[in-house]
Amino acid sequence: MEELEIVKGILDSYPYFIIFENNDYIISFMNQKAQEHYRKKGKNLIGKSIFD
């Protein structure tokens, strides 16, 4: 298993929202809990600005 996959698995296991953004304030990662929450609202935020 690759290190990135291990880290993603750990972050997905947390029961809290985890969202990473890059230096340009673009969302680059959301753990499973955050994705499920925003998917219920009909939103896919990966690749979008946090200011949108």
C-alpha positions as CSV (number, residue, x, y, z in Angstrom):
1,M,0.0,0.0,0.0
2,E,1.3,3.4,-0.9
3,E,1.9,6.0,1.8
4,L,-0.7,8.4,0.3
5,E,-3.4,5.7,0.4
6,I,-2.5,5.0,4.1
7,V,-2.9,8.6,5.0
8,K,-6.1,8.9,3.1
9,G,-7.5,5.9,4.9
10,I,-6.6,7.4,8.3
11,L,-8.2,10.7,7.4
12,D,-11.3,9.0,6.1
13,S,-11.7,7.1,9.4
14,Y,-12.1,10.3,11.4
15,P,-15.7,11.2,12.3
16,Y,-15.0,14.9,11.7
17,F,-14.8,17.1,8.5
18,I,-11.3,17.4,7.2
19,I,-10.7,19.7,4.3
20,F,-7.3,20.7,2.8
21,E,-6.8,23.7,0.6
22,N,-3.7,24.8,-1.4
23,N,-2.0,28.2,-1.3
24,D,-4.5,29.6,-3.8
25,Y,-7.4,28.6,-1.5
26,I,-8.6,25.8,-3.8
27,I,-9.9,22.7,-2.0
28,S,-7.7,19.8,-2.8
29,F,-8.9,17.1,-0.4
30,M,-12.0,16.3,1.6
31,N,-12.2,13.3,3.8
32,Q,-15.1,10.9,3.5
33,K,-17.2,12.5,6.2
34,A,-17.0,16.0,4.6
35,Q,-17.7,14.6,1.1
36,E,-20.8,12.8,2.3
37,H,-22.1,15.9,4.1
38,Y,-21.7,18.2,1.1
39,R,-22.9,15.5,-1.4
40,K,-26.2,15.5,0.5
41,K,-26.4,19.2,-0.3
42,G,-25.7,18.5,-4.0
43,K,-22.2,20.1,-3.9
44,N,-18.8,18.8,-5.0
45,L,-16.3,21.2,-3.6
46,I,-13.0,19.6,-4.6
47,G,-11.2,21.9,-7.1
48,K,-13.3,25.0,-6.1
49,S,-12.3,28.0,-4.1
50,I,-13.2,28.3,-0.5
51,F,-14.5,31.8,-1.2
52,D,-17.2,30.5,-3.7
